[in-house]
Amino acid sequence: MFGDLRRSRRVAYTAAFIGLITLGGWISVPFVPVPLTLQTFFVLLAAAVMKREAVIPVALYVLLGTLGLPVFHNGVAGFGVLLGSTGGYLAGFIPAALIAGIAYESGASALHIAGLAGAALLILLCGVAWLIGSTGMAPAAAFILGMAVFLPGEAAKAGAVYMIERQLP
């Protein structure tokens, strides 16, 4: 890595965002069937900062939690978490980071906003689909409990990421 500034940044950002996404799992509001956390905020921020390379820390975060490191919400870990009610959201982090990251490779603010909104919606849609499949919840109930109640918070997180990223050098 000596002399390769881009690679050094990628490694540093990867470590930082794995830590931040983990921290975001501890900052939560209890809710049923899934808690409201700041994980999605840090997934979107990773995409805004790292562009499409944000997939690296996000995928590693999911992998580390699946392998047993206590990085998921409130320190839970293991493959069983992916099979539980939050699994769809966690799986949705990876393609969401890619979508928002690709949008941030463009110089257009409208694409940045669309990428953040699309990524946030994708996470919620993956979560709703998984809620329906894993819990047997009715689609209408899964939509209300797994998406509709989270939309204002996700919009606020996406807006905050957009404003923060604009201030970065």
N, C-alpha and C positions, 0 to 999 in steps of 0.2 A: 504494500500500500504506500510505501515511501515514494513521494513524488507524484502520486496519483490522487489529486485533490478530489476529483469527482467520486472515485471509489471510496475514499475516506469519508466524504460527506454521506454517501449512501449507507455505509456501515453505521455511522453515528446517528443518522436520522432513523435508521431501522431500529436500533437499540432504544432510542428515545421514544419512538412511537409505540413500540411494544410496551414499554413502561407506562406511557400515558394512557393507552387503551386499557391496560390492566387497572391503573388508577381510576379511570372512568367507570369501571365496574364496581368500584367501592363507593362511588358517589352516586347514590341511588335513592329513589323514592319507592317504597314497597307498593306493589300493585299486583292485581291478579288478572290474568294468569302469568304475566311477565312483568318484571320491575322496569321502572323508568330509570335509565342510567345515562351517563355521559360518554359511554363507549362510542356511540355513533358520532358524537361531536369530534372525537379524536380520529376516528376512521376518515371522516370528511376532511379534517385538517391535514391529515397525512396526505391525502390525495391532492389537496391544494398546494402543499409544500413540495411533495416528491413527484407529482404528476403520476404517470402510469406506474412508476416504480413503487408507489404506495402499496401495490399488491404484495410486495415482499414482506414488510412488517405485519401487514394484516393477515396474510396467510400463515406466517410464522406464529403469530399470536394464537390463531385457531389451532394450529398444529401443536404448539406447546401445551395449550390447555387440554387438548385431546389426549396427549401423551401423559398427562397427570400433573403438570405443574399448576399450582393453584392461581391461575390468572383470570378465570372467568368471574362472573358476578359474585362478590363477597367471598372470594377464595375457593370456589368450587372448581373441580377439575374432573377430567376423565371423559371417555367416549360416551358415557351415559348422559352427560350434559347435552351433547349433540342430539341425542335421541329424545330428550325431554322437550318441554314446551318452548324453551328459548333456542333450540337448535337451528331453526329456520332463520332466525335473526342473525345468529353467529355465522352461518353459512352464507348469508346474504352480504356480509361485510366484504367478502373477497371480490365478487363482481362489482359491488358498489364502489369500492376503491378504484377499480379499473375504469369504470364509467366516468366518475368524477375526475380522475387523474387524466384521462384522455381529453376531457373537456378543458382542463386547465392547461393543456399543451397549446391551446389556441390563445390568441391574444384578446379575443372578444369577451367582454364582460357578460354579454347575454349568454354566451356558451358556458361560462363559468357558473352562472346562476342556474341555467338549465341542467348542467351536469350535477350540481349539488342537489337540486330538487329531484332529479331522476334517480340519483344514488340513494337518497333518503327514502324515496318511494319504493325502490327495489328492495331495500332492507325490510321495509314493512310488509311488502307483498310476499317475500320469502317467508317471513314470520307467520303471516296469516295462512299461507298454504300449508306450512308445517303444523300449525295449530289444528287445522282441519284434519290433517292426516294422522297426527300423533295423539291427539286427545279425542277425536271423534266429535269435536265441537261443530255445531251447525255453521254453515258458511256466513250467515248473517251475524251470528254471535261472534264468530272469529273476526269478522270485519270490524265490528264495533269495539270489542275488547282488545283486539290485536293490532288495529290500525287507526281507526277514527279517533280514539282518545289520545293517540300519540302524535297525530298530525300537527297540532299547534306547537308542541315541543320540538318536533323535528324541523319545522319551519324556522323556529327561533334559533336552533342550533346551526342550521344551514346559513341563515342570515349572519350569525355571529362569525362563522368560519369565513364567509365572504368578506366581511368587514375587517377581520383580523388579517387575512391574507393580503388585502390591499395595502396594509400598513407595513408589510414585510419588505425588506430590500430585494 
